[in-house]
Amino acid sequence: MLKNKAPIIINTISNFLLWRKNISGSIGFVPTMGGIHKGHLSLVKKSVSYCDFTVVSIFLNPLQFAKNEDLNTYPSNTNDDLKLLSNYNISVVFLPSKQEFFSTNFSMKIVEGHLSKCLEGQKRPDFFPGVLTIITKLFNIISPSHAFFGKKDPQQLLIIKKLCEDFNYNIKIVACPTVREKNGLAMSSRNEYLTKDEKADASVIFESIQEAQLLIKSGVFSIFKIKSEMEALLLSCPNLKIDYISFSSCSTLIEYKKTLKKNSLVSIAVFLGHTRLIDSFFYPDI
């Protein structure tokens, strides 16, 4: 068996552009903030299988964190991340510093005017402008042919597809399945915040997703009925607080009030202890 070739680690934009200038063929891109886990690695595997070259970025983006959020404690260890990534045939790990990425008078932001105003965007108003600004910069630097994003963050996925459409990026956005822990909890770097008991309790989140899917499969499209069943399951965990349960159109993210329709996104956000967790599914799957 051939040994995986260690990726080139590039820390500056100028050096990356020198590398990029000599590359032809398809380039897959996986943007991360570090804290690499099996969810990220599934995106890497998909990129390696699809594309001639794969670039992974690690940049803890300060723009997408509000002042009261966890920028300073976000679970990321660069050395551990690089060890995990070295097991795959990645071409480059792009690892810029904050100083490299932002000029001293940096003042621009990309703001989406509709899809980002609800759900996560309503709860975390700094999040999507921060994400879109950095993703736009990364797309401009990397110039990928493909970019890989998880369905675990569905609103982000839809908004980045819209970014490519509105800004005429010739980039194929590849939506990848949510990767889960053994108990069904969607993998996230922030799962590190959960205690052992909280992680066990978190299984109820995926159970509520599965219950909704079963109801839909059996022909139940009443939002009241589906939501009631999901709430009952979630609130069976006394340490859990529901932030929202949403039934919306995939194309507009406008909420459905009474009846679930095709091309919908069913999404939930909860607090388990002090940790906020999200999960979702598309109906039908995309």
C-alpha positions in Angstrom: 0.0 0.0 0.0 1.3 3.4 -0.9 2.0 5.7 2.0 0.1 9.0 2.0 2.2 12.0 1.0 2.5 14.6 3.7 0.7 17.8 2.7 2.6 21.1 2.0 1.8 23.5 4.8 1.5 27.1 3.5 1.1 30.1 5.9 1.0 33.1 3.5 -1.3 34.1 0.7 1.7 35.0 -1.5 3.2 31.5 -1.1 -0.2 29.8 -1.7 -0.6 31.8 -4.9 2.8 30.7 -6.1 1.8 27.1 -5.5 -1.6 27.6 -7.2 -0.1 29.2 -10.3 1.6 25.9 -11.2 -1.5 23.7 -10.6 -3.9 22.5 -13.3 -6.7 20.1 -12.8 -9.6 20.0 -10.3 -9.0 21.4 -6.9 -11.2 20.4 -4.0 -11.4 22.8 -1.0 -12.4 22.0 2.6 -12.5 25.1 4.8 -12.2 24.5 8.6 -11.6 26.4 11.8 -9.6 23.5 13.2 -10.8 21.1 15.9 -10.7 18.5 13.2 -13.0 15.5 13.7 -14.5 12.7 11.7 -17.0 15.1 10.1 -14.3 17.2 8.6 -12.4 14.1 7.6 -15.4 12.8 5.7 -15.3 16.0 3.6 -11.6 15.5 3.0 -12.1 11.9 1.9 -14.8 13.1 -0.5 -12.6 15.8 -1.9 -9.6 13.4 -2.4 -11.9 11.0 -4.2 -13.4 13.7 -6.5 -10.5 16.0 -7.3 -6.9 15.9 -8.5 -5.8 18.1 -5.6 -7.2 18.9 -2.2 -6.7 22.0 -0.1 -7.7 22.2 3.5 -7.7 25.5 5.3 -7.4 26.0 9.0 -8.4 29.5 10.2 -10.2 30.3 13.4 -12.4 33.0 12.0 -13.0 35.8 14.6 -15.6 37.6 12.5 -18.2 34.9 13.0 -18.1 35.0 16.8 -20.1 37.5 18.9 -18.5 39.1 21.9 -20.2 36.7 24.3 -19.3 33.5 22.3 -16.5 31.1 22.5 -13.7 32.4 20.3 -11.1 32.2 23.0 -12.0 28.7 24.1 -12.9 27.1 20.8 -11.5 23.5 20.8 -8.7 23.6 18.3 -5.2 22.2 18.4 -3.2 22.8 15.3 -0.6 20.0 15.9 -3.4 17.5 16.5 -5.2 18.7 13.4 -2.1 18.3 11.2 -1.5 14.8 12.5 -5.0 13.8 11.6 -4.8 15.4 8.1 -1.5 13.7 7.4 -3.4 10.4 7.0 -5.0 11.6 3.8 -3.6 12.6 0.4 -4.1 16.3 0.9 -2.0 18.5 -1.3 -1.9 21.7 0.8 -3.0 22.7 4.3 -3.4 26.5 4.1 -2.8 27.9 7.6 -2.8 31.7 7.6 -2.5 33.8 10.7 -5.0 36.5 11.6 -2.3 39.1 10.7 -1.9 37.5 7.3 -5.6 37.4 6.6 -6.6 40.9 7.8 -5.0 44.2 7.0 -4.7 46.6 9.9 -7.6 48.7 8.6 -9.8 45.8 7.4 -13.4 47.0 7.3 -15.3 44.9 4.7 -18.0 42.4 5.3 -20.2 40.3 3.0 -23.8 40.5 4.1 -26.6 38.3 2.6 -30.0 40.0 2.7 -32.5 37.2 3.1 -31.5 33.6 3.8 -29.2 34.7 6.6 -31.9 36.6 8.6 -33.7 33.7 10.1 -32.8 30.5 12.2 -29.1 30.7 13.0 -28.8 34.1 11.5 -31.5 35.5 13.8 -30.0 33.8 16.9 -26.4 34.7 15.9 -26.4 37.9 13.8 -22.6 38.1 13.5 -22.3 34.5 12.3 -23.2 34.6 8.6 -21.5 38.0 7.7 -18.4 36.6 9.3 -18.6 33.2 7.5 -19.4 34.8 4.1 -16.6 37.3 4.4 -13.9 34.7 5.1 -15.3 32.1 2.6 -15.3 34.8 -0.1 -11.6 35.6 0.7 -10.8 31.9 0.7 -12.6 31.3 -2.6 -10.6 34.2 -4.1 -7.3 32.9 -2.9 -7.8 29.1 -3.4 -9.7 29.3 -6.7 -11.2 25.8 -6.2 -13.2 23.9 -8.7 -15.1 22.1 -5.9 -15.8 23.0 -2.3 -17.1 20.5 0.3 -19.6 21.4 3.0 -21.5 19.3 5.5 -25.3 19.1 5.6 -24.8 19.3 9.4 -24.9 23.1 8.9 -27.7 23.3 6.4 -28.4 27.1 6.4 -24.7 27.7 5.9 -24.7 25.2 3.0 -27.7 26.9 1.3 -26.2 30.4 1.8 -22.8 29.5 0.3 -24.6 28.0 -2.7 -26.3 31.3 -3.1 -23.0 33.1 -2.7 -21.6 31.2 -5.6 -24.7 31.9 -7.7 -24.8 35.6 -7.0 -21.1 36.2 -7.3 -20.7 33.9 -10.4 -18.1 31.7 -8.7 -17.5 28.7 -11.0 -17.3 26.4 -8.0 -19.3 23.2 -7.5 -20.6 23.1 -3.9 -20.7 19.4 -2.8 -23.1 18.7 0.0 -21.9 15.9 2.3 -23.8 13.8 4.8 -23.8 14.6 8.5 -21.4 12.3 10.4 -22.6 11.2 13.8 -21.3 9.8 17.1 -22.3 6.3 18.0 -25.4 7.6 19.8 -26.5 9.7 16.9 -25.2 13.1 18.0 -24.1 15.1 15.0 -20.3 15.6 15.1 -19.1 19.1 16.0 -16.0 20.6 17.5 -18.2 22.0 20.2 -19.2 18.5 21.4 -15.9 18.7 23.4 -17.7 21.0 25.8 -20.2 18.3 26.8 -19.8 16.3 29.9 -20.0 12.5 29.6 -23.6 12.6 31.0 -24.6 15.5 28.6 -23.2 13.6 25.6 -25.3 10.6 26.6 -28.4 12.8 27.0 -27.7 14.3 23.6 -28.8 11.1 21.9 -32.4 12.4 22.3 -31.6 15.1 19.6 -31.2 12.5 16.8 -34.0 10.5 18.2 -36.3 13.5 17.6 -35.0 13.8 14.1 -35.7 10.1 13.4 -39.2 10.4 14.9 -39.9 13.3 12.5 -38.6 11.3 9.5 -40.7 8.3 10.5 -43.8 10.4 10.8 -43.2 12.0 7.4 -42.5 8.5 5.9 -45.9 7.3 7.3 -47.7 10.2 5.6 -47.9 12.7 8.5 -47.3 16.2 7.2 -49.0 18.2 10.0 -46.4 20.5 11.4 -48.3 20.7 14.7 -48.2 16.9 15.0 -44.5 16.5 14.0 -43.4 19.3 16.2 -45.3 18.1 19.2 -43.7 14.6 18.9 -40.3 16.1 18.6 -40.8 18.4 21.5 -42.0 15.6 23.7 -38.9 13.6 23.0 -36.5 16.5 23.5 -38.1 17.6 26.7 -37.9 14.1 28.1 -34.3 15.2 28.9 -34.6 17.6 31.9 -31.2 19.2 31.2 -32.3 20.2 27.6 -33.8 23.5 26.6 -35.3 24.0 23.1 -34.1 27.1 21.2 -36.1 26.4 18.1 -37.8 23.7 15.9 -38.2 25.0 12.4 -40.0 23.8 9.2 -39.0 25.9 6.3 -38.6 26.0 2.5 -35.2 25.0 1.2 -35.2 27.8 -1.4 -36.4 30.7 0.8 -36.1 29.5 4.4 -39.6 31.0 4.9 -41.4 29.0 7.7 -44.2 26.7 6.9 -47.0 27.2 9.4 -49.4 24.2 9.0 -48.3 21.6 6.5 -44.8 20.3 5.6 -44.1 20.5 1.9 -41.5 18.9 -0.4 -38.1 20.6 -0.6 -38.2 21.5 3.1 -35.6 21.9 5.8 -36.5 20.6 9.3 -34.0 22.0 11.8 -33.6 22.2 15.5 -31.4 24.0 18.0 -31.1 23.2 21.7 -29.1 24.0 24.7 -27.8 21.0 26.6 -26.3 22.4 29.8 -24.3 25.4 28.5 -23.7 24.0 25.1 -25.8 24.9 22.0 -26.3 22.1 19.5 -28.0 22.0 16.1 -29.3 19.2 14.0 -31.5 18.9 10.9 -32.6 17.0 7.8 -33.8 17.9 4.3 -37.0 16.5 3.0 -36.4 14.9 0.6 -32.7 14.6 1.1 -30.5 16.8 -1.2 
